[in-house]
């Protein structure tokens, strides 16, 4: 085992509510928080395909060309 993750649900809900732009829409499962596990820990996966990519699906919530003003390079607060 490499480790474990403990998530405080109240802090998670508060954080996701304040940072809802990081949620992705999944066709079958609805809104999801996508995380990437690296050697340094976990981080929010903010990659989104560009318009020329075969998997591009524009978000209905974010106007075209708008980029979130938030910095997600810091680790999650929980």
Buried (B, 14 or more C-beta within 10 A) or exposed (E): EEEEEEEEEEEBEEBBEEBEBBBBEEEEEEEEBEBEEEEEEEBBBBEEEEEEEEEEEEEEEEEEEEEEEEEBEEEBEE
